[in-house]
Amino acid sequence: MTILVFLGALATGMFIGMPIAFALLLAAVALMFQQDMFDSQIIAQNLINGTTSFTLMAVPFFLLAGEVMNVGGLSKRIVRVALALVGHRKGGLGYVTIVASCLLASLSGSAVADAAALATLLVPMMVSAGHGRGQSCGLVAAGGIIGPIIPPSIPFILFGVSGGVSISKLFLAGIVPGILMGAGLAFAWWYVSRHDDVAVHDKQSWGDVLAALKEGIWALFLPAIIIFGLKFGIFTPTEAAVVAAVYSLFVAIVIYKELKFTQIFDVLVTATKSTGIVMFLVAAALAAAWLITIADLPGQMVELLKPLMGNQTLLLLAIVAILFAVGCVMDLSPIILILTPVLLPVAKQAGINEIYFGVIFIVCGSIGLITPPVGTVLNVVAGATKSSMTQVVRGVAPFLLSHSIVLLLMIFFPALVIVPAKWFGG
């Protein structure tokens, strides 16, 4: 009954057009009435407490770093490095997109930011070379969702805060799954583009490759600094976010000189707006999470999934099915904030490693970003390239299948995630 009250209030709020944050607060109030403990001060206190976490300070700094990278030329130079390395192969611009997606993922941690940057830069080039517009947009969208997997990752931060899980370990555990998703995309791109009659770029000389690497080396240093610092305990994820923001500002202003002092205010305003949206959503979700705990929704979910508790693989497949269904109609951040407090205790009780579960959760939720009808990243790519949503949805289909196969491999062979996670995490 409690689960129905929560889901009914949440669905009603979303159906009548409420923003997700307000729909979450409505669901929290409904739970309070159902538990006969309504008190507006409790809601207010939990809203405030939800935004006072030191860990959450990483969010605005990573958002600022991502904005600076796009405006300050770091993203553009990453694309040039990828173009120099693999642009000469048949269908090379597709491989450039995949390599650039993985590199950008290690800089910003935002699927939307990465997809928007790559769509603007690469889709016109791919179309001019002879690739289909839908196919090109679909690849960029599928590459963009590697952003939340390879560290730094804003979704991992939200998962860690919501579930009380080590964010540093989540970051390091995401490296190999992100690379596997990139490899899966490369195979899918080879398959769908093998018969395309397209122009091929001239092979770059070693001098040109070295020149591209030299120009992009300042951008490429950032992921190395973050991973090294996290692995050896030099800084926390929040401190890593500050390092990323300061470093990207330094490189954009002093080294590349593409970010002018007059632009800094606009960059800060854009990052602040994004932060405000995310943080209010986090506050509302954590207020709802407190009521979820009080009402013992996790315990009720355990009872519902009890027949599967003896088989970790079947339980994960059931959870993935739930996440896929929710991901079709909801963005990634609210999915994390709503379902982590409910599903993580279930996974723990079944003996599933919480870091491994976090990776599976975020990979599955990220795939929802390219799943219609909502598909946030699909909408971003369609808007950035002035393409129809129908074209983009058709184009992303083979790459959506590729990501789904990689996800299933990680479920059936947990060592793909757990072994490298233990190595990176020490």
C-alpha positions as a Python dict, from the first residue, in 0.01 Angstrom:
ca = {
    (1, 'M'): (0, 0, 0),
    (2, 'T'): (283, 242, 91),
    (3, 'I'): (453, 181, -244),
    (4, 'L'): (128, 255, -428),
    (5, 'V'): (80, 580, -233),
    (6, 'F'): (432, 696, -317),
    (7, 'L'): (420, 597, -685),
    (8, 'G'): (63, 725, -726),
    (9, 'A'): (147, 1069, -587),
    (10, 'L'): (467, 1088, -794),
    (11, 'A'): (292, 981, -1115),
    (12, 'T'): (4, 1224, -1053),
    (13, 'G'): (243, 1514, -1005),
    (14, 'M'): (430, 1430, -1325),
    (15, 'F'): (106, 1374, -1520),
    (16, 'I'): (-29, 1721, -1439),
    (17, 'G'): (299, 1879, -1551),
    (18, 'M'): (481, 1936, -1222),
    (19, 'P'): (861, 1957, -1239),
    (20, 'I'): (1016, 1637, -1102),
    (21, 'A'): (1141, 1811, -786),
    (22, 'F'): (790, 1929, -693),
    (23, 'A'): (641, 1591, -781),
    (24, 'L'): (890, 1433, -539),
    (25, 'L'): (785, 1673, -265),
    (26, 'L'): (420, 1588, -336),
    (27, 'A'): (505, 1217, -301),
    (28, 'A'): (686, 1290, 28),
    (29, 'V'): (384, 1478, 165),
    (30, 'A'): (154, 1192, 56),
    (31, 'L'): (375, 948, 249),
    (32, 'M'): (362, 1171, 556),
    (33, 'F'): (-19, 1174, 549),
    (34, 'Q'): (-23, 798, 493),
    (35, 'Q'): (204, 753, 797),
    (36, 'D'): (-8, 1002, 994),
    (37, 'M'): (292, 1224, 1071),
    (38, 'F'): (250, 1536, 856),
    (39, 'D'): (477, 1821, 965),
    (40, 'S'): (587, 2091, 720),
    (41, 'Q'): (897, 2162, 930),
    (42, 'I'): (1026, 1810, 863),
    (43, 'I'): (1003, 1872, 488),
    (44, 'A'): (1181, 2207, 524),
    (45, 'Q'): (1457, 2062, 742),
    (46, 'N'): (1521, 1773, 504),
    (47, 'L'): (1525, 2009, 205),
    (48, 'I'): (1796, 2216, 372),
    (49, 'N'): (1990, 1913, 494),
    (50, 'G'): (1978, 1767, 144),
    (51, 'T'): (2199, 2045, 8),
    (52, 'T'): (2453, 2073, 291),
    (53, 'S'): (2663, 1772, 194),
    (54, 'F'): (3034, 1840, 133),
    (55, 'T'): (3030, 1568, -133),
    (56, 'L'): (2761, 1749, -334),
    (57, 'M'): (2993, 2048, -373),
    (58, 'A'): (3154, 1845, -652),
    (59, 'V'): (2847, 1897, -871),
    (60, 'P'): (2878, 2275, -934),
    (61, 'F'): (3253, 2249, -989),
    (62, 'F'): (3225, 1966, -1243),
    (63, 'L'): (2944, 2155, -1420),
    (64, 'L'): (3164, 2465, -1430),
    (65, 'A'): (3457, 2262, -1563),
    (66, 'G'): (3239, 2115, -1841),
    (67, 'E'): (3112, 2458, -1945),
    (68, 'V'): (3466, 2601, -1949),
    (69, 'M'): (3590, 2308, -2161),
    (70, 'N'): (3327, 2367, -2429),
    (71, 'V'): (3371, 2746, -2440),
    (72, 'G'): (3748, 2747, -2384),
    (73, 'G'): (3849, 2515, -2667),
    (74, 'L'): (3943, 2200, -2472),
    (75, 'S'): (3662, 1995, -2632),
    (76, 'K'): (3760, 2113, -2980),
    (77, 'R'): (4120, 2004, -2933),
    (78, 'I'): (4014, 1662, -2809),
    (79, 'V'): (3826, 1616, -3137),
    (80, 'R'): (4137, 1719, -3332),
    (81, 'V'): (4345, 1457, -3150),
    (82, 'A'): (4090, 1186, -3233),
    (83, 'L'): (4073, 1304, -3596),
    (84, 'A'): (4453, 1282, -3630),
    (85, 'L'): (4459, 930, -3483),
    (86, 'V'): (4173, 752, -3660),
    (87, 'G'): (4021, 999, -3908),
    (88, 'H'): (4190, 837, -4209),
    (89, 'R'): (4012, 501, -4177),
    (90, 'K'): (3698, 415, -4373),
    (91, 'G'): (3413, 554, -4169),
    (92, 'G'): (3688, 731, -3976),
    (93, 'L'): (3470, 1018, -3858),
    (94, 'G'): (3258, 765, -3671),
    (95, 'Y'): (3564, 631, -3491),
    (96, 'V'): (3667, 993, -3425),
    (97, 'T'): (3328, 1044, -3259),
    (98, 'I'): (3375, 737, -3038),
    (99, 'V'): (3732, 822, -2935),
    (100, 'A'): (3634, 1184, -2871),
    (101, 'S'): (3334, 1068, -2665),
    (102, 'C'): (3557, 859, -2439),
    (103, 'L'): (3810, 1140, -2401),
    (104, 'L'): (3545, 1404, -2335),
    (105, 'A'): (3378, 1169, -2085),
    (106, 'S'): (3698, 1183, -1882),
    (107, 'L'): (3677, 1562, -1874),
    (108, 'S'): (3318, 1667, -1803),
    (109, 'G'): (3109, 1373, -1672),
    (110, 'S'): (2793, 1505, -1838),
    (111, 'A'): (2618, 1318, -2119),
    (112, 'V'): (2426, 1626, -2231),
    (113, 'A'): (2735, 1851, -2245),
    (114, 'D'): (2942, 1593, -2435),
    (115, 'A'): (2665, 1514, -2684),
    (116, 'A'): (2595, 1883, -2750),
    (117, 'A'): (2963, 1960, -2811),
    (118, 'L'): (3019, 1661, -3043),
    (119, 'A'): (2691, 1709, -3231),
    (120, 'T'): (2783, 2066, -3320),
    (121, 'L'): (3138, 1978, -3426),
    (122, 'L'): (3110, 1635, -3590),
    (123, 'V'): (2762, 1575, -3733),
    (124, 'P'): (2805, 1836, -4013),
    (125, 'M'): (3143, 1679, -4100),
    (126, 'M'): (2995, 1327, -4107),
    (127, 'V'): (2702, 1432, -4325),
    (128, 'S'): (2937, 1615, -4566),
    (129, 'A'): (3151, 1301, -4592),
    (130, 'G'): (2846, 1099, -4702),
    (131, 'H'): (2712, 938, -4384),
    (132, 'G'): (2337, 951, -4317),
    (133, 'R'): (2220, 1229, -4087),
    (134, 'G'): (2019, 997, -3863),
    (135, 'Q'): (2306, 749, -3838),
    (136, 'S'): (2552, 1027, -3752),
    (137, 'C'): (2324, 1181, -3488),
    (138, 'G'): (2256, 838, -3338),
    (139, 'L'): (2627, 765, -3299),
    (140, 'V'): (2693, 1102, -3133),
    (141, 'A'): (2401, 1048, -2893),
    (142, 'A'): (2519, 695, -2807),
    (143, 'G'): (2875, 820, -2756),
    (144, 'G'): (2752, 1101, -2532),
    (145, 'I'): (2614, 863, -2270),
    (146, 'I'): (2963, 728, -2202),
    (147, 'G'): (3004, 1060, -2017),
    (148, 'P'): (2828, 943, -1698),
    (149, 'I'): (3034, 622, -1685),
    (150, 'I'): (3400, 723, -1722),
    (151, 'P'): (3517, 941, -1430),
    (152, 'P'): (3453, 1214, -1336),
    (153, 'S'): (3079, 1142, -1333),
    (154, 'I'): (2801, 1356, -1188),
    (155, 'P'): (2556, 1058, -1181),
    (156, 'F'): (2807, 857, -974),
    (157, 'I'): (2822, 1147, -729),
    (158, 'L'): (2442, 1148, -698),
    (159, 'F'): (2434, 769, -656),
    (160, 'G'): (2707, 782, -391),
    (161, 'V'): (2529, 1054, -193),
    (162, 'S'): (2189, 883, -219),
    (163, 'G'): (2318, 539, -123),
    (164, 'G'): (2609, 620, 106),
    (165, 'V'): (2856, 454, -134),
    (166, 'S'): (3222, 553, -187),
    (167, 'I'): (3227, 794, -481),
    (168, 'S'): (3602, 747, -539),
    (169, 'K'): (3550, 371, -580),
    (170, 'L'): (3253, 430, -812),
    (171, 'F'): (3464, 664, -1025),
    (172, 'L'): (3746, 413, -1059),
    (173, 'A'): (3504, 124, -1122),
    (174, 'G'): (3354, 311, -1419),
    (175, 'I'): (3675, 325, -1626),
    (176, 'V'): (3665, -23, -1785),
    (177, 'P'): (3283, -33, -1840),
    (178, 'G'): (3309, 303, -2020),
    (179, 'I'): (3586, 169, -2243),
    (180, 'L'): (3380, -146, -2312),
    (181, 'M'): (3086, 72, -2420),
    (182, 'G'): (3319, 259, -2655),
    (183, 'A'): (3450, -69, -2801),
    (184, 'G'): (3093, -191, -2851),
    (185, 'L'): (3010, 129, -3038),
    (186, 'A'): (3316, 88, -3260),
    (187, 'F'): (3202, -261, -3363),
    (188, 'A'): (2843, -141, -3419),
    (189, 'W'): (2968, 153, -3627),
    (190, 'W'): (3185, -76, -3840),
    (191, 'Y'): (2882, -295, -3906),
    (192, 'V'): (2634, -22, -3997),
    (193, 'S'): (2877, 186, -4205),
    (194, 'R'): (3067, -91, -4385),
    (195, 'H'): (2880, -35, -4712),
    (196, 'D'): (2870, 347, -4695),
    (197, 'D'): (3030, 522, -4991),
    (198, 'V'): (3204, 802, -4805),
    (199, 'A'): (3500, 1032, -4846),
    (200, 'V'): (3806, 925, -4650),
    (201, 'H'): (4040, 1175, -4488),
    (202, 'D'): (4406, 1162, -4582),
    (203, 'K'): (4622, 976, -4335),
    (204, 'Q'): (4798, 1218, -4107),
    (205, 'S'): (5178, 1210, -4093),
    (206, 'W'): (5342, 1136, -3761),
    (207, 'G'): (5431, 1503, -3751),
    (208, 'D'): (5064, 1602, -3781),
    (209, 'V'): (4964, 1349, -3514),
    (210, 'L'): (5232, 1478, -3278),
    (211, 'A'): (5123, 1836, -3349),
    (212, 'A'): (4761, 1749, -3261),
    (213, 'L'): (4876, 1571, -2945),
    (214, 'K'): (5096, 1865, -2852),
    (215, 'E'): (4807, 2106, -2895),
    (216, 'G'): (4567, 1882, -2702),
    (217, 'I'): (4806, 1763, -2432),
    (218, 'W'): (4683, 2020, -2180),
    (219, 'A'): (4329, 1892, -2216),
    (220, 'L'): (4445, 1529, -2202),
    (221, 'F'): (4633, 1588, -1877),
    (222, 'L'): (4314, 1653, -1683),
    (223, 'P'): (4171, 1296, -1672),
    (224, 'A'): (4518, 1164, -1587),
    (225, 'I'): (4543, 1407, -1295),
    (226, 'I'): (4195, 1314, -1165),
    (227, 'I'): (4243, 935, -1191),
    (228, 'F'): (4594, 951, -1039),
    (229, 'G'): (4474, 1171, -754),
    (230, 'L'): (4175, 948, -673),
    (231, 'K'): (4365, 619, -698),
    (232, 'F'): (4641, 730, -463),
    (233, 'G'): (4416, 922, -224),
    (234, 'I'): (4567, 1262, -299),
    (235, 'F'): (4223, 1426, -308),
    (236, 'T'): (3856, 1344, -260),
    (237, 'P'): (3601, 1357, -547),
    (238, 'T'): (3493, 1703, -428),
    (239, 'E'): (3852, 1826, -430),
    (240, 'A'): (3896, 1662, -773),
    (241, 'A'): (3605, 1872, -899),
    (242, 'V'): (3774, 2191, -775),
    (243, 'V'): (4100, 2082, -941),
    (244, 'A'): (3910, 2020, -1268),
    (245, 'A'): (3740, 2360, -1259),
    (246, 'V'): (4058, 2556, -1175),
    (247, 'Y'): (4271, 2360, -1421),
    (248, 'S'): (4023, 2403, -1708),
    (249, 'L'): (3997, 2778, -1637),
    (250, 'F'): (4376, 2808, -1636),
    (251, 'V'): (4416, 2618, -1963),
    (252, 'A'): (4128, 2797, -2139),
    (253, 'I'): (4245, 3146, -2035),
    (254, 'V'): (4625, 3122, -2016),
    (255, 'I'): (4726, 2836, -2249),
    (256, 'Y'): (4464, 2827, -2526),
    (257, 'K'): (4353, 3189, -2473),
    (258, 'E'): (4006, 3115, -2613),
    (259, 'L'): (3815, 3207, -2298),
    (260, 'K'): (3817, 3584, -2253),
    (261, 'F'): (3771, 3750, -1916),
    (262, 'T'): (3452, 3909, -2052),
    (263, 'Q'): (3307, 3560, -2109),
    (264, 'I'): (3372, 3428, -1759),
    (265, 'F'): (3058, 3587, -1614),
    (266, 'D'): (2836, 3419, -1877),
    (267, 'V'): (3009, 3084, -1814),
    (268, 'L'): (2951, 3119, -1439),
    (269, 'V'): (2584, 3210, -1493),
    (270, 'T'): (2525, 2905, -1717),
    (271, 'A'): (2697, 2673, -1467),
    (272, 'T'): (2503, 2830, -1179),
    (273, 'K'): (2168, 2778, -1353),
    (274, 'S'): (2251, 2411, -1414),
    (275, 'T'): (2365, 2375, -1053),
    (276, 'G'): (2045, 2530, -919),
    (277, 'I'): (1832, 2283, -1114),
    (278, 'V'): (2035, 1980, -1004),
    (279, 'M'): (2069, 2083, -640),
    (280, 'F'): (1699, 2159, -590),
    (281, 'L'): (1620, 1820, -741),
    (282, 'V'): (1872, 1658, -504),
    (283, 'A'): (1721, 1839, -204),
    (284, 'A'): (1367, 1730, -293),
    (285, 'A'): (1480, 1372, -359),
    (286, 'L'): (1665, 1344, -28),
    (287, 'A'): (1361, 1480, 156),
    (288, 'A'): (1156, 1208, -14),
    (289, 'A'): (1430, 952, 62),
    (290, 'W'): (1396, 1025, 435),
    (291, 'L'): (1023, 948, 415),
    (292, 'I'): (1098, 639, 205),
    (293, 'T'): (1318, 510, 486),
    (294, 'I'): (1064, 595, 757),
    (295, 'A'): (787, 419, 562),
    (296, 'D'): (1017, 118, 503),
    (297, 'L'): (970, 111, 126),
    (298, 'P'): (1300, -79, 80),
    (299, 'G'): (1170, -352, 312),
    (300, 'Q'): (851, -379, 110),
    (301, 'M'): (1050, -391, -214),
    (302, 'V'): (1259, -674, -70),
    (303, 'E'): (938, -866, -2),
    (304, 'L'): (819, -810, -362),
    (305, 'L'): (1149, -929, -507),
    (306, 'K'): (1202, -1207, -251),
    (307, 'P'): (1145, -1489, -503),
    (308, 'L'): (1451, -1363, -695),
    (309, 'M'): (1677, -1294, -396),
    (310, 'G'): (1848, -1632, -423),
    (311, 'N'): (1971, -1566, -777),
    (312, 'Q'): (2175, -1247, -818),
    (313, 'T'): (2164, -1256, -1198),
    (314, 'L'): (1784, -1286, -1214),
    (315, 'L'): (1748, -1012, -952),
    (316, 'L'): (1975, -778, -1152),
    (317, 'L'): (1781, -852, -1470),
    (318, 'A'): (1455, -766, -1288),
    (319, 'I'): (1605, -441, -1157),
    (320, 'V'): (1741, -356, -1502),
    (321, 'A'): (1392, -413, -1648),
    (322, 'I'): (1250, -170, -1391),
    (323, 'L'): (1520, 88, -1472),
    (324, 'F'): (1463, 51, -1848),
    (325, 'A'): (1090, 106, -1805),
    (326, 'V'): (1140, 411, -1585),
    (327, 'G'): (1420, 541, -1810),
    (328, 'C'): (1180, 564, -2103),
    (329, 'V'): (982, 837, -1927),
    (330, 'M'): (1225, 999, -1681),
    (331, 'D'): (1568, 1164, -1685),
    (332, 'L'): (1873, 1002, -1524),
    (333, 'S'): (1916, 1230, -1220),
    (334, 'P'): (1566, 1177, -1077),
    (335, 'I'): (1592, 803, -1146),
    (336, 'I'): (1908, 789, -935),
    (337, 'L'): (1767, 1000, -656),
    (338, 'I'): (1430, 821, -640),
    (339, 'L'): (1530, 458, -691),
    (340, 'T'): (1872, 432, -525),
    (341, 'P'): (1732, 441, -168),
    (342, 'V'): (1476, 178, -270),
    (343, 'L'): (1681, -65, -481),
    (344, 'L'): (2029, -49, -326),
    (345, 'P'): (1915, -212, 3),
    (346, 'V'): (1757, -491, -202),
    (347, 'A'): (2086, -551, -384),
    (348, 'K'): (2284, -545, -60),
    (349, 'Q'): (2052, -795, 104),
    (350, 'A'): (2101, -1026, -196),
    (351, 'G'): (2478, -1004, -146),
    (352, 'I'): (2549, -792, -456),
    (353, 'N'): (2859, -573, -429),
    (354, 'E'): (2739, -212, -391),
    (355, 'I'): (3008, -68, -624),
    (356, 'Y'): (2925, -324, -893),
    (357, 'F'): (2555, -252, -848),
    (358, 'G'): (2622, 121, -877),
    (359, 'V'): (2797, 73, -1211),
    (360, 'I'): (2514, -145, -1347),
    (361, 'F'): (2257, 108, -1220),
    (362, 'I'): (2426, 408, -1385),
    (363, 'V'): (2497, 226, -1713),
    (364, 'C'): (2134, 118, -1736),
    (365, 'G'): (2007, 464, -1640),
    (366, 'S'): (2239, 626, -1895),
    (367, 'I'): (2100, 406, -2171),
    (368, 'G'): (1762, 555, -2082),
    (369, 'L'): (1899, 892, -2200),
    (370, 'I'): (1887, 763, -2559),
    (371, 'T'): (1559, 573, -2521),
    (372, 'P'): (1241, 738, -2658),
    (373, 'P'): (1000, 896, -2586),
    (374, 'V'): (1188, 1123, -2340),
    (375, 'G'): (1551, 1050, -2436),
    (376, 'T'): (1713, 1371, -2310),
    (377, 'V'): (2033, 1323, -2511),
    (378, 'L'): (1833, 1243, -2825),
    (379, 'N'): (1653, 1574, -2789),
    (380, 'V'): (1980, 1761, -2734),
    (381, 'V'): (2140, 1611, -3046),
    (382, 'A'): (1827, 1669, -3255),
    (383, 'G'): (1815, 2033, -3144),
    (384, 'A'): (2189, 2097, -3190),
    (385, 'T'): (2189, 1955, -3544),
    (386, 'K'): (1839, 2074, -3645),
    (387, 'S'): (1742, 1713, -3724),
    (388, 'S'): (1403, 1551, -3679),
    (389, 'M'): (1352, 1336, -3372),
    (390, 'T'): (1241, 1049, -3598),
    (391, 'Q'): (1575, 1055, -3781),
    (392, 'V'): (1772, 1050, -3457),
    (393, 'V'): (1565, 768, -3302),
    (394, 'R'): (1611, 550, -3611),
    (395, 'G'): (1981, 630, -3624),
    (396, 'V'): (2047, 545, -3260),
    (397, 'A'): (1881, 200, -3272),
    (398, 'P'): (2190, -14, -3356),
    (399, 'F'): (2399, 173, -3099),
    (400, 'L'): (2128, 134, -2836),
    (401, 'L'): (2146, -241, -2906),
    (402, 'S'): (2526, -231, -2867),
    (403, 'H'): (2507, -63, -2525),
    (404, 'S'): (2239, -311, -2415),
    (405, 'I'): (2460, -607, -2512),
    (406, 'V'): (2753, -460, -2314),
    (407, 'L'): (2522, -415, -2014),
    (408, 'L'): (2409, -778, -2037),
    (409, 'L'): (2772, -894, -2058),
    (410, 'M'): (2847, -704, -1736),
    (411, 'I'): (2547, -868, -1567),
    (412, 'F'): (2633, -1223, -1675),
    (413, 'F'): (3009, -1174, -1623),
    (414, 'P'): (3046, -949, -1314),
    (415, 'A'): (3426, -989, -1324),
    (416, 'L'): (3429, -743, -1617),
    (417, 'V'): (3345, -475, -1361),
    (418, 'I'): (3462, -615, -1028),
    (419, 'V'): (3818, -722, -1119),
    (420, 'P'): (3933, -391, -1273),
    (421, 'A'): (3743, -200, -1003),
    (422, 'K'): (3945, -380, -734),
    (423, 'W'): (4269, -308, -923),
    (424, 'F'): (4199, 63, -973),
    (425, 'G'): (4054, 101, -626),
    (426, 'G'): (4344, -70, -456),
}
